[in-house]
Each structure stands twice: as structure tokens, then as C-alpha cells.
Amino acid sequence: MSQSTIQRFLFKEHAIRGQHVHLNDAWRDMITDRHYGPTIQALLGELAVVATMIANNLKHQGKITLQVQGSGPVHLLVIEVTHDLKIRGLAKTQESLNNDASFNEMLGDGQILVTLENTQTRSHFQSFVPRESDTIAGCFEDFFTQSDQQPARLWLAADAEHAGGFLLQKMPENGGHEVEVDEDAWNRTLLLAETLKEQELLTLNCETTIHRLFHEELVELFEEKTVCYECPQDKERVDAMLRSLGEEEVRKILEEEGKIAIHNEICNFHLVYLKEDVDALFATTMQ
């Protein structure tokens, strides 16, 4: 399985819905040449899965950004996912990172921030995710539960090759859905979902997972959507940034440094401008 996908599902006889995520090629493309250790792969991959789930619920053009920033050994985690499921992200850590440290030791005082951006209205909304759990899954279970005022359960896993997730959310009984009230359905569903193994989260597709867990239930699978890594080397944007500094300032930097080196951290690419590049940059501006 190489394609990265997300798929919603709905229990037709119970007020329960969910999402299943598999990040494969998109995840590998994101961490290529990053040299992240297993612990960072797990943290960033799990965050990428959650961001994809939230982005899949966007009703407008825009993007979701999940960010963890603080003074801990892992002092920055960032994942961005657009409404059309284009993903990118990065992690920044101390060189002396202890891979055996706990979740809370890794993040230290880092706060988890969710930013929803609406590009149509040029507005954004920010909220903090409670850090009352010692896992990414636990933190976002609390976030989803508080946001929807209904219970939610989340299973996450990530390694160097895959990142996967499985979300269950309880809906209000008969809240617009013609379902028979089954008081035990939620607990029964959770017991079955708890049998999911980490390797299954990383390797099984949605249909196989649903059949494995809930073959006795009527579950509707919605359209599978593709998730893609997108982080282009946007030289035109860098050119525009340099022009905005002004020719005098750019040539001053060039004289002092001998070159102008630009490193785009989130997309992990370098651009170097020498004298001939600067000449061409401002010659174009004067035309």
C-alpha cells in the first residue's frame, strides 16, 4: 500500500461515526532526509494523522495547522493540512534528545495549538488542546470530546514508513439520524476497537479494518480521499521576499556574507543567491 488516504464511516444502526487514516507515500515524502529518530517519527506522524482528520472536516477553503512549541527537548512540531488534503510539516529538537524520555518529558512545557484558517474570509480561529494526557491520542480525545460535547476515542501509530489512525465519535441519539437507541452500542464498539493492534493501524486499509472489527454491524463507508505531500520549492516567493527588502539591503548582505543562503525549514530546501543571481533579480525588477 503506497497511497495515503482518509475515509469516513458511519454505523447505520447506531449513533456512531468515525474516520480512518493511512499516511504512506505522503508521510515518507515529508520525512525524507530529515533524519528523525523513532520517537520523533511517532510524535510527528501521530500529529499528522490528527491534522488530516480535522482538515477532512473543513467546510471552507483554508487549512488546519497543529503546532507544539515550548522549551522541552522537542521544542517545535508543526503540521499543516489544506482543505484539499495537501500536507507538510517538520520537527525541531535538541541534538541531545533522549529517545527513552516520556511524552511529557519530550514536550516539556510545550503547548498544543490548533489554528483553523479560512482563506475565503481571510480569518482564523485558534484554540489550545488540553495536555491532561500523556499521549497525542489522549490529548486529542479530550479536544474532540470538548469540541463536540460527545465522547470520542482515538488510536494512533507511526513509524518510518507509515502513520495511521482510527477515530470513533459518538453522536447524539436520534440527532437527525433514524437509528434505534442502543444504550450499550458505544461501549460495545469501543471494546471491539480496543483490539486494534499497532501493526494493523499501520498496514490495514479502512474496509479491512472495519470488517475485522465490526463484521456483525451495518457500517457505511464514504468516499475514500487521497492525501498528498505538497511542499514546492517556491523560488518565486523567495525572489519576491528579497525584492521586498530592497536592492541596497540585499547587496549589503551579499557583500558581507559573500552569498545569500535561504533555508526553507518546513519544506527542507536551500536556495543560494550569488552576485549574478542578485544582478538578474533586480534587473528583472527594473524592466
C-alpha positions as CSV (number, residue, x, y, z in Angstrom):
1,M,0.0,0.0,0.0
2,S,1.6,3.3,-1.1
3,Q,-1.2,5.8,-1.5
4,S,-2.1,8.0,1.5
5,T,-5.9,8.0,2.2
6,I,-8.6,9.1,4.6
7,Q,-12.1,7.7,4.8
8,R,-15.2,8.4,6.9
9,F,-17.6,5.7,8.0
10,L,-21.0,5.6,9.8
11,F,-22.7,2.9,11.9
12,K,-26.1,2.8,10.2
13,E,-27.9,1.3,13.3
14,H,-26.1,3.3,16.0
15,A,-25.3,7.0,16.6
16,I,-21.5,6.4,16.0
17,R,-19.3,7.8,13.3
18,G,-15.5,7.6,12.6
19,Q,-12.6,8.3,10.4
20,H,-9.7,6.1,9.2
21,V,-6.4,7.5,8.1
22,H,-3.4,5.9,6.3
23,L,-0.4,8.1,5.5
24,N,2.1,6.2,3.4
25,D,3.8,7.9,0.5
26,A,2.8,11.4,1.8
27,W,4.3,10.6,5.2
28,R,7.6,9.2,3.7
29,D,8.0,12.2,1.4
30,M,7.5,14.5,4.4
31,I,10.3,13.0,6.5
32,T,12.8,12.1,3.7
33,D,16.3,13.4,4.6
34,R,15.1,14.7,7.9
35,H,16.9,12.1,10.0
36,Y,14.3,11.9,12.7
37,G,14.6,9.2,15.3
38,P,11.8,6.7,16.2
39,T,10.4,8.9,18.9
40,I,10.1,12.0,16.7
41,Q,8.7,9.9,13.9
42,A,6.0,8.7,16.3
43,L,5.1,12.1,17.6
44,L,5.1,14.0,14.3
45,G,3.3,11.1,12.5
46,E,0.6,10.9,15.0
47,L,0.1,14.7,14.9
48,A,0.0,14.4,11.0
49,V,-2.8,11.9,11.3
50,V,-4.9,14.0,13.6
51,A,-4.4,17.1,11.5
52,T,-5.6,15.2,8.4
53,M,-8.8,14.2,10.3
54,I,-9.5,17.8,11.3
55,A,-8.8,19.1,7.7
56,N,-11.1,16.5,6.3
57,N,-13.9,18.2,8.2
58,L,-13.2,21.7,6.9
59,K,-16.3,23.2,5.1
60,H,-14.4,26.0,3.5
61,Q,-11.2,26.7,1.6
62,G,-8.3,27.0,4.0
63,K,-6.0,24.9,6.2
64,I,-5.5,23.5,9.6
65,T,-2.2,23.9,11.5
66,L,-1.3,21.9,14.5
67,Q,1.7,23.2,16.4
68,V,3.5,22.2,19.6
69,Q,6.0,24.8,20.8
70,G,7.9,25.1,24.1
71,S,11.2,24.8,25.8
72,G,11.3,21.0,26.0
73,P,13.7,18.7,24.1
74,V,11.2,18.6,21.3
75,H,10.7,22.4,21.0
76,L,8.7,22.5,17.8
77,L,6.3,20.2,15.9
78,V,4.3,21.7,13.0
79,I,1.8,20.0,10.7
80,E,-0.2,21.9,8.0
81,V,-3.0,20.3,6.0
82,T,-5.2,22.2,3.5
83,H,-8.9,21.7,2.8
84,D,-8.0,19.5,-0.2
85,L,-5.6,17.4,1.9
86,K,-2.2,18.7,0.9
87,I,0.1,18.1,3.9
88,R,3.5,19.2,5.1
89,G,5.3,19.5,8.4
90,L,8.5,19.4,10.4
91,A,10.0,18.8,13.9
92,K,12.8,20.7,15.7
93,T,14.6,19.1,18.6
94,Q,17.7,19.4,20.7
95,E,20.7,17.5,19.5
96,S,21.0,15.7,22.9
97,L,17.4,14.2,22.6
98,N,16.8,11.2,24.8
99,N,14.6,8.8,22.8
100,D,13.7,7.0,26.0
101,A,12.0,10.1,27.5
102,S,8.3,10.1,28.2
103,F,5.8,12.2,26.2
104,N,5.7,14.9,28.9
105,E,9.5,14.9,29.2
106,M,9.8,15.3,25.4
107,L,7.4,18.2,25.1
108,G,8.2,19.9,28.4
109,D,6.0,23.0,28.7
110,G,5.1,22.9,25.1
111,Q,1.5,23.9,24.3
112,I,-0.6,22.2,21.5
113,L,-2.2,24.9,19.4
114,V,-4.9,24.3,16.7
115,T,-5.2,27.1,14.1
116,L,-8.1,27.0,11.6
117,E,-7.6,29.3,8.6
118,N,-10.4,30.4,6.2
119,T,-8.8,31.7,3.1
120,Q,-12.1,32.9,1.7
121,T,-12.8,35.2,4.6
122,R,-9.2,35.7,5.5
123,S,-10.0,34.8,9.1
124,H,-8.6,32.3,11.5
125,F,-9.6,30.7,14.8
126,Q,-7.1,29.3,17.4
127,S,-7.6,27.0,20.3
128,F,-5.4,25.2,22.7
129,V,-5.6,21.4,23.1
130,P,-5.7,20.2,26.8
131,R,-2.5,18.4,27.8
132,E,-4.0,16.3,30.5
133,S,-2.9,13.0,28.9
134,D,0.5,11.6,28.3
135,T,-0.1,10.8,24.6
136,I,-1.1,12.7,21.4
137,A,-4.1,10.4,21.1
138,G,-5.3,11.1,24.7
139,C,-4.9,14.9,24.3
140,F,-6.9,15.0,21.1
141,E,-9.6,12.6,22.5
142,D,-10.1,15.3,25.1
143,F,-10.1,18.0,22.4
144,F,-12.7,16.2,20.2
145,T,-14.9,15.4,23.2
146,Q,-14.9,19.0,24.4
147,S,-15.4,20.4,20.9
148,D,-18.4,18.2,20.0
149,Q,-19.7,17.6,23.5
150,Q,-19.8,13.9,22.8
151,P,-17.4,11.1,23.7
152,A,-14.5,10.4,21.2
153,R,-11.8,7.7,21.1
154,L,-8.7,7.8,19.1
155,W,-6.0,5.3,18.2
156,L,-2.7,6.4,16.6
157,A,0.6,4.9,15.4
158,A,3.5,6.0,13.3
159,D,7.0,4.7,12.2
160,A,9.4,5.4,9.4
161,E,7.2,4.0,6.7
162,H,3.6,4.7,7.8
163,A,1.3,6.8,10.0
164,G,-2.2,5.6,10.8
165,G,-5.2,6.5,12.9
166,F,-8.7,5.4,13.8
167,L,-11.3,7.7,15.3
168,L,-14.7,6.9,16.8
169,Q,-17.1,9.6,17.8
170,K,-20.5,9.2,19.5
171,M,-23.3,11.3,18.1
172,P,-26.4,12.5,19.8
173,E,-29.0,9.7,19.8
174,N,-31.5,10.4,17.0
175,G,-29.8,13.7,16.3
176,G,-31.1,13.8,12.8
177,H,-30.4,10.1,12.3
178,E,-33.1,7.4,12.2
179,V,-31.4,4.9,14.4
180,E,-32.6,2.7,17.2
181,V,-31.3,3.7,20.6
182,D,-28.9,1.1,21.9
183,E,-27.6,2.1,25.2
184,D,-24.7,-0.4,25.0
185,A,-23.6,0.2,21.4
186,W,-20.9,2.8,22.3
187,N,-19.3,0.6,24.9
188,R,-19.5,-2.5,22.8
189,T,-17.9,-0.7,19.8
190,L,-15.1,0.6,22.0
191,L,-14.4,-2.9,23.3
192,L,-14.0,-4.2,19.7
193,A,-11.9,-1.2,18.7
194,E,-9.5,-1.7,21.6
195,T,-8.4,-5.0,20.0
196,L,-6.7,-2.9,17.2
197,K,-3.0,-3.6,17.1
198,E,-0.4,-1.0,16.2
199,Q,0.7,-3.0,13.2
200,E,-2.9,-3.1,12.0
201,L,-3.2,0.7,12.3
202,L,-0.1,1.0,10.2
203,T,-0.9,-1.5,7.5
204,L,-4.7,-2.2,7.1
205,N,-7.0,-0.1,4.9
206,C,-10.3,1.2,6.1
207,E,-12.5,-1.6,4.6
208,T,-10.4,-4.3,6.0
209,T,-10.2,-2.7,9.5
210,I,-14.0,-2.2,9.6
211,H,-14.6,-5.8,8.6
212,R,-12.1,-7.1,11.1
213,L,-13.6,-5.2,14.0
214,F,-17.3,-4.8,13.1
215,H,-18.3,-7.5,10.7
216,E,-21.6,-8.0,12.5
217,E,-22.6,-4.3,12.2
218,L,-24.0,-2.3,9.3
219,V,-21.3,0.2,8.6
220,E,-21.5,2.6,5.7
221,L,-18.1,3.6,4.1
222,F,-17.9,7.0,2.5
223,E,-15.7,8.1,-0.4
224,E,-12.0,7.5,0.1
225,K,-9.9,10.6,-0.3
226,T,-6.3,10.9,-1.2
227,V,-3.8,12.8,1.0
228,C,-0.7,14.2,-0.8
229,Y,2.5,15.8,0.4
230,E,3.0,19.2,-1.2
231,C,5.9,21.5,-0.3
232,P,7.2,23.0,-3.6
233,Q,10.5,24.8,-3.8
234,D,8.8,28.2,-4.4
235,K,11.6,30.3,-5.8
236,E,9.3,33.0,-7.0
237,R,8.1,33.6,-3.4
238,V,11.8,33.8,-2.2
239,D,12.5,36.2,-5.1
240,A,9.6,38.4,-4.0
241,M,10.8,38.4,-0.4
242,L,14.3,39.5,-1.4
243,R,12.9,42.2,-3.7
244,S,10.8,43.5,-0.8
245,L,14.0,44.0,1.2
246,G,15.2,46.4,-1.5
247,E,18.3,46.2,-3.7
248,E,20.5,48.2,-1.3
249,E,19.8,45.9,1.6
250,V,20.2,42.7,-0.4
251,R,23.5,43.8,-1.9
252,K,24.8,44.8,1.5
253,I,24.0,41.2,2.8
254,L,25.7,39.8,-0.3
255,E,28.8,41.9,0.3
256,E,29.0,40.9,4.0
257,E,28.3,37.2,3.5
258,G,29.6,36.5,0.0
259,K,26.3,34.9,-0.8
260,I,22.6,34.9,0.3
261,A,21.6,31.5,1.6
262,I,17.9,30.8,2.2
263,H,16.7,27.7,4.0
264,N,13.1,26.8,4.0
265,E,12.8,24.6,7.1
266,I,9.3,23.3,6.6
267,C,10.0,22.2,3.0
268,N,13.6,21.3,3.7
269,F,15.2,23.0,0.7
270,H,18.1,25.5,0.2
271,L,18.4,28.3,-2.2
272,V,21.7,30.2,-2.7
273,Y,22.0,33.6,-4.4
274,L,25.3,34.7,-5.8
275,K,26.2,38.1,-7.3
276,E,24.9,37.1,-10.8
277,D,21.7,35.9,-9.3
278,V,21.1,39.2,-7.4
279,D,22.0,41.2,-10.6
280,A,19.4,39.2,-12.5
281,L,16.9,39.6,-9.7
282,F,16.9,43.4,-9.7
283,A,17.5,43.7,-13.5
284,T,14.1,41.9,-13.8
285,T,12.6,44.4,-11.4
286,M,13.8,47.4,-13.4
287,Q,12.4,46.2,-16.7
